[in-house]
Amino acid sequence: HYDGDFRGRYRRRSTPAPDDEDPNVTTTFPDQAAGVPPAPVGPAAAQVRASPARWARSLLRGREADQPWVRPALLTLLTGTALLYIWGLGASGWANAFYSAAAQAGSTSWKAFFFGSSDASNFITVDKPPASLWVTDLSVRIFGLNPWSMLVPQALEGVAAVGVLCATIRRWFSPGAALLAGAVFALTPVAVLMFRFNNPDSLLVLLLVLGAYATVRAVENASTRWIVWAGVFVGFGFLAKMMQTFLVVPAFALTYLLAAPTSFRRRIGQLLLSGAAMIVAAGWWVAAVELLPTSSRPYIGGSQNNSILNLIFGYNGFGRLNGNEAGSVGGMGGAGGGRWGATGLTRMFNSEMGGQVSWLIPAALILGVGALAVGWRAPRTDRTQAALVLWGGWLVVTGLTLSLAQGIIHPYYTVALAPAIGAVVGIGGTSLWRRRDRLVACLILAAALAATTAWAYVLLNRTPTWHPWLRPLVVILGGAAVVALILTLMLPAPLARRAAAVLAAVSIVAGVTGPAAYAVDTASVAHSGAIPSAGPAGSGGPGGGGRAFGGGGAFGRGGAFGGGGAFGGGAPQGKPPGGTTAQGGTGGLGGGFGRQGGARFGGGAGGIGGLLNAGTPSAALVAALKADAAHYTWVAATVGSNSAAGVQLATGDPVMAIGGFNGTDPTPTLAQFQEYVRQAKIHYFIGGGTGMGMGGSQSDSPASAIAAWVQQNFSPATIGGTTVYDLTRTST
């Protein structure tokens, strides 16, 4: 097997493998036996690489030793992934308007770009680091402000992630393993959702897959350079979504420590260097923000003391694990359940999470453990074992963390599991497939296929009226494949080999039919708001699993928010609450935040939006805000980032988000707001926004105090159905 790096290295295999190459057994490149000299190295190799014609042939053909179908199959997978992720993207409008407004701000202000500010006047940042926004900001600067420039970067990140995963698996395993891993990843419903959305998760996943690629390269020859690159990729992942990125570190470190072909002492030293690189890649921006005077930067959204460290270790850190999230709207997970769903080992399989990601988790666990058990006598540097430790460790650590965390955990967070599921299925499945003539391997494969079939039936049965023919189809295909697989043990070897291709195809189709159907459904409708979910309506997730928040049931089931029916139900499928457009429409959700009174979760008065979604302000309101906009630092102020986001996207001018995302950040204080008004920096205050004291009673939060002060000192007016207060004119 030629390793494709133009260094003329060959590996020998003592006995031929029946179907697939074994990454730990070597073979002879065919041209070597024919007397053809090795591929050139040094300047000659550089000339070969530099040839455009040779590069184009290499792109289409792939490795010289590959079968002719390999590269076309990979290109087909990537092209299909691109179509699935990009087709009809514009229907989702601004998608998550919270991040879209920040991208609009960053496209007009380099200061807002650096800090990830919600508005171009740099009042407050989003509650995440800005790396994902940097990509979108640049896209908007180049292509202008529109839904496509907002969403296509995430789709391309998804295609890149699938490609990198395939390349990572292919370095050690067969083309079939790489393509299977990539297809499982690409068709995971939550992956389709997030790579068609503008949350930070898309960039996070890409960087984590790049980190896994670098780890694999490092393990091959104990490369210091590549293990340092692994740390750099993980570190930059921190700048996409903070501490979630570190969940892969144990798997990466353990894989290198166990399998790198060098001394234990050197492995430890290299891992320390990688850790230092990770800290530098993650910490440079943190240090810059923390060391700058608060007067020189925006308030750190999501923190309670304007400190990036408070955000890292509090709201976005340990608070997600223990539920102690100051400023949250009420994480309160707990072992018995809570507003963010019941915790426990089965959380990934419940009605909120199951349809998003769990389709092939049973298969991944069975195949991964089975392949490790079959090869347990392999040497320390065995690549199959190392790969299963890497990807299996990623899957187990991340899955357990999301399952047991008691703070805010949304269903779409599970996208971080998708690459690991695909990799373990691809590696474990093909590894055992090569040994399917052995009873143990055959039974493990049959068990994985049977578990996948049964679980797909359960998930599809959660939406019994949605394409009911899928359930019997999956059962028939899966059952037939299980029986045929076991029967191959009794067939003569030549006949079993001839039936292998058909059996493999049927098994794969049976395994991916369910998630593929969910993936296509996810891509076929619009998504908006802060908590999107994949799959058809009624399959689980916020608002019954559909899109935005429509359709009965509470968030996380059981009427968690606003007694008697969650988000106000009735939003049409594929549309956000309180409106008829992907951007948010008009109207409100009705119902408030339980006992807090007056706080809305979507829609908002006059279509300005609410906690979980932005609205679309009327043309009359937009015209009023744009009049003399150049004379003001902020054309308006309102409580909550989503309430501000819809107005900002409609006007293109900065809007102050009082209290940040939840309306609970202690900024600005009443005194600071009064000073802004005295200096004529804010034109209007828009009523009906999010918050109004969600963190406690209406009288003990800055947002509530500001709203009360405005109501007492300024006269209300109605513009386009929205109540506004002109802060340049006091009431008489």
Summary of the structure (lengths in Angstrom):
residues: 732
radius of gyration: 27.2
end to end distance: 86.4
largest distance: 98.4
contacts: 2865
relative contact order: 0.09
helix: 57%
strand: 5%
